[in-house]
């Protein structure tokens, strides 16, 4: 059952070109846009964690959430309800399948930044960084699954997934420079999941204390809360 569900999630990812574009292409598009700043000596270490957060959000919302809402809309999930697949198995296998895509993307982004921008890979705690990347991804996946099931109408849930995706990118400070935002929006951005995720990943990448501030605690708390909500509100139809 578990391997079958993983195969299902992977097929959904591969068969939807728009999901591949946003999930795999958007971080590279961001990197291209930021390349002028990188060439002029901006800190490389500040960009890789942010790009990986963009990748995680894109995979979770344009792929997982939108695809789940669509499967609800066409009544496909009713078939799964007749099997032994439970909401917990669905969510667990969804996380496992997308982690593979995230790791491939992370390796590709890192390689591009090393080859073309001279990113240094020395003195990195790879175990800690990988663990934090997984934690951050799980947080966004659980948020996305809650969004995909939050509304009774499947079409409305799909629309909500796309709206949430763009709000997280724009208001979360991933598409607009944080310093260019008004003070109120900066405060909001600093207290949203994307900024918590970036802070945690940057700490792990730079080798600083991940427990400094409240970002790590916030990520763990948000993950736990939306883990419960994603199961409670899960809908097969």
ZICORBEL-V625470 format. One record per residue. PHI is phi in whole degrees, -180 to 180 (* if undefined). D_LAST is the distance of its C-alpha to the last C-alpha in Angstrom with 2 decimals. Layout:
phi = [PHI/PHI]
d_last = [D_LAST/D_LAST]
This chain:
phi = [*/-64/-66/-64/-69/-62/-61/-60/-62/-67/-64/-62/-64/-72/-82/-113/-56/-65/-66/-64/-64/-70/-72/-108/-93/-60/-62/-71/-64/-62/-62/-63/-64/-84/-61/-62/-67/-65/-67/-98/91/-63/-67/-62/-62/-80/-97/-59/-58/-65/-65/-70/-67/-59/-62/-63/-64/-63/-63/-75/-96/-80/-104/-60/-67/-64/-68/-65/-63/-66/-63/-65/-64/-90/68/-66/-67/-62/-66/-66/-65/-81/-101/-86/-68/-109/-54/-64/-66/-60/-67/-61/-71/-63/-64/-60/-67/-76/-61/-60/-64/-65/-66/-62/-65/-61/-65/-66/-61/-62/-62/-63/-71/-71/-72/-98/-123/72/-62/-89/-107/-79/59/-111/-91/-66/-65/-66/-63/-64/-63/-70/-64/-64/-61/-63/-64/-60/-58/-68/-64/-67/-62/-65/-69/-63/-61/-68/-117/-67/-103/-67/-78/-65/-64/-64/-66/-65/-63/-63/-63/-68/-63/-62/-57/-70/-64/-63/-72/-82/-71/-75/85/-96/-106/-116/-58/-61/-68/-87/-82/-61/-55/-64/-68/-62/-62/-64/-61/-70/-119/-110/-52/-58/-71/-60/-64/-62/-61/-66/-67/-65/-63/-67/-72/-87/82/-93/-74/-71/-90/-70/76/-123/-65/-64/-61/-64/-62/-63/-65/-63/-62/-65/-64/-76/-63/-68/-67/-65/-79/-63/-98/-59/-128/-86/-153]
d_last = [19.82/20.54/22.42/19.85/17.15/19.86/20.63/17.08/17.16/20.68/19.97/17.38/20.17/22.89/21.34/20.69/24.27/23.44/21.84/25.05/27.18/25.84/25.31/28.58/30.65/30.38/32.39/35.10/35.19/35.72/38.41/40.13/40.17/41.59/44.09/46.92/46.74/46.58/49.68/51.53/51.18/48.08/46.90/44.80/43.45/41.74/39.61/38.08/35.97/34.80/33.88/31.90/29.97/29.22/28.04/25.77/24.18/23.79/22.20/19.73/18.69/19.35/18.06/15.70/13.98/14.06/13.00/9.95/8.98/10.05/8.15/4.80/7.18/8.60/5.91/7.92/6.08/6.03/9.69/10.00/8.91/11.93/14.15/15.81/13.77/13.18/12.06/15.83/16.36/13.70/15.38/18.81/18.72/17.41/20.46/22.80/21.96/22.40/25.52/27.27/26.73/27.91/31.02/31.95/31.72/33.71/36.38/36.64/36.96/39.53/41.49/41.69/42.86/45.39/46.80/46.95/47.26/48.99/46.44/47.98/46.17/48.94/48.76/44.99/43.22/40.65/39.19/38.55/37.28/34.79/33.60/33.15/31.34/28.82/28.48/28.03/25.39/23.38/23.71/22.31/19.47/18.37/18.85/16.78/13.78/14.16/14.45/11.33/9.33/12.08/11.20/8.95/9.17/7.87/11.41/13.10/11.74/13.09/16.28/16.60/16.55/19.43/21.27/21.18/22.41/25.39/26.18/26.45/28.73/30.87/31.12/30.97/34.21/33.16/33.95/36.73/39.71/39.45/43.11/42.65/40.18/41.49/42.10/39.15/36.70/38.39/37.84/34.14/33.80/35.68/33.24/29.96/28.23/29.65/33.20/32.77/31.49/34.43/36.93/35.82/35.86/39.19/40.73/39.76/40.97/44.22/44.93/45.10/43.87/40.06/40.52/42.57/40.99/37.61/35.29/34.68/34.01/31.63/29.65/29.47/28.53/25.76/24.39/24.49/22.95/19.96/19.62/19.07/16.86/14.54/14.06/14.05/11.35/9.11/5.34/3.81/0.00]
